[in-house]
């Protein structure tokens, strides 16, 4: 990843839908990141995410939420088809094919890591202002400062 232009993201996914293991076993370890139904998260995907940006792969809605893998943005921004499917839990009857509200893009899993849980991350003063650790933060996609990314990559390297 080119550090000069690379941005970093934390992307939350429920492990029963797309765990890091399932992502790593997908063709080319790439999954379509769909189901985003928050305008700010959608706008990050649409306006800010670029191919090769780094991703902290976060498991949420589980016993031990936290970072379970490292991934990258693989691209292919497109309308999220689930918004048009009445049988999908992500169906949006107000979204129309000629003017889709919701987008998805591809994320490529790079590796699984030993989980860095919320409790573990909170131990480090260097991460105390990390967005995902702030009270009330429920966004499924958040930017990650380069200094937080570098610190976390140091923790990952220490696991190896």
C-alpha positions in Angstrom: 0.0 0.0 0.0 1.3 3.4 -1.0 1.5 5.3 2.3 1.4 8.7 0.7 -2.1 8.3 -0.8 -3.5 5.4 1.2 -6.4 6.0 3.5 -7.5 3.7 6.2 -10.9 2.5 7.3 -12.6 0.4 9.9 -15.4 -1.7 8.4 -17.8 -3.5 10.7 -19.5 -6.8 9.7 -21.3 -9.4 11.7 -19.3 -12.6 11.8 -22.4 -14.7 11.1 -22.8 -12.8 7.8 -19.2 -12.3 6.6 -16.6 -13.4 9.1 -12.9 -12.8 8.2 -12.7 -16.6 7.7 -15.5 -16.6 5.2 -14.0 -13.6 3.4 -10.6 -15.3 3.1 -12.3 -18.4 1.6 -14.2 -16.4 -1.0 -12.9 -16.3 -4.6 -9.8 -14.1 -4.6 -10.7 -13.5 -0.9 -13.0 -10.7 -2.1 -16.5 -10.0 -0.9 -19.1 -7.5 -1.9 -19.6 -5.2 1.1 -23.4 -4.7 0.9 -26.1 -3.8 3.3 -24.8 -0.4 4.3 -27.8 1.7 5.2 -26.4 4.8 6.7 -25.8 7.9 4.5 -22.5 8.9 6.1 -21.1 5.4 5.7 -22.4 5.3 2.1 -20.8 8.6 1.4 -17.4 7.3 2.7 -17.7 4.5 0.2 -18.8 6.7 -2.7 -16.6 9.8 -2.1 -13.5 8.7 -0.2 -12.6 5.1 -0.5 -10.0 4.2 -3.1 -8.6 0.9 -4.3 -5.8 -0.3 -2.0 -7.0 1.7 1.0 -6.3 -0.3 4.1 -9.2 -1.9 6.1 -9.4 -3.1 9.7 -12.0 -5.9 9.5 -14.2 -5.6 12.5 -16.6 -8.2 13.9 -19.6 -6.6 15.6 -22.7 -7.9 17.2 -20.8 -10.8 18.8 -19.4 -11.8 22.2 -16.0 -10.1 21.6 -16.3 -7.2 19.1 -13.0 -6.1 17.7 -10.5 -6.3 14.8 -10.3 -9.8 13.4 -8.5 -9.2 10.1 -6.8 -6.9 7.7 -8.2 -6.2 4.3 -8.1 -3.7 1.5 -10.6 -1.8 -0.7 -10.7 -3.8 -4.0 -13.1 -1.4 -5.8 -16.0 -2.0 -8.1 -18.4 0.6 -6.6 -21.9 -0.1 -7.7 -25.6 0.0 -6.6 -26.4 -2.5 -3.8 -28.9 -4.9 -5.4 -30.4 -5.9 -2.1 -32.1 -2.5 -1.8 -34.4 -3.6 -4.7 -35.2 -7.1 -3.3 -38.4 -7.2 -1.3 -37.2 -10.5 0.3 -33.9 -8.9 1.6 -33.6 -7.5 5.1 -31.8 -4.6 3.3 -34.8 -3.8 1.0 -35.5 -0.1 0.7 -38.9 0.5 -1.0 -38.0 4.2 -1.5 -34.9 3.4 -3.6 -35.5 3.2 -7.3 -33.2 1.5 -9.9 -33.0 4.7 -11.9 -31.8 6.5 -8.7 -30.3 4.0 -6.3 -29.7 5.2 -2.7 -27.3 2.5 -1.6 -24.0 1.4 -2.8 -21.6 -1.5 -2.3 -18.0 -2.1 -3.2 -15.6 -5.0 -3.0 -13.3 -5.7 -0.1 -10.4 -8.1 -0.3 -9.4 -9.9 2.9 -5.7 -10.1 3.3 -5.2 -11.9 6.6 -6.8 -13.0 9.8 -5.2 -11.8 13.0 -5.5 -12.7 16.6 -8.5 -10.7 17.7 -7.9 -7.2 19.0 -11.0 -6.8 21.1 -12.5 -3.5 22.3 -11.2 -4.2 25.8 -7.7 -4.9 24.4 -7.7 -1.7 22.3 -8.9 0.4 25.2 -5.7 -0.5 27.1 -3.6 1.7 24.8 -3.5 5.5 25.4 -2.4 5.9 21.8 -5.8 4.7 20.7 -8.1 6.5 23.2 -9.3 8.9 20.5 -9.9 6.2 17.9 -13.4 6.8 16.5 -14.7 3.2 17.0 -13.8 3.4 20.7 -15.8 6.6 21.3 -19.2 6.3 23.1 -22.1 6.3 20.8 -20.2 5.5 17.7 -22.3 3.0 15.7 -21.3 3.7 12.2 -20.4 0.6 10.2 -17.6 2.4 8.3 -15.3 4.9 9.9 -12.0 6.5 8.8 -8.9 5.5 10.7 -6.1 7.9 11.3 -2.8 6.9 9.9 -1.3 7.0 13.4 -3.9 4.6 14.7 -3.4 2.3 11.7 0.4 2.3 12.3 -0.1 1.6 16.0 -2.4 -1.3 15.3 -0.1 -2.7 12.6 2.6 -2.7 15.3 0.3 -4.7 17.5 -0.4 -7.1 14.6 3.3 -7.5 13.9 4.0 -8.2 17.6 1.5 -11.1 17.3 3.4 -12.8 14.5 
